[in-house]
Amino acid sequence: QVQLTESGGGLVQAGGSLRLSCAASARTFSTMGWFRQVPGKEREFVAAIRRSSGDTWYLASVKGRFTISRDDAKNTVFLQMNSLKSEDTAVYYCAAKTVVSSSYDYWGQGTQVTVSS
């Protein structure tokens, strides 16, 4: 079974940076993305990248601060988060979908990001 393994979360002060990594156990995904969730709220889309074209998409509130990238040789996707704000505090999940799927079918276990003000 294909697995997604996240790393890189932690505690950082407002204005600081963190980089999240998501390693896939197989090279079968067409698109990989990041979502986040805070208690009591629905999970929200943060960013995604298409493997074939490198096209990227971002949540409006993180555009210009977050950058998603990929390393195809390592089947890994990164989320570089700069100028972090307290409202970025959440559990961040890596997700992936295959070329035949319209939804994200694979999810990581989540990694906590806490931004202190």
Disulfide bonds with the S-S distance in Angstrom:
Cys22-Cys94 1.97
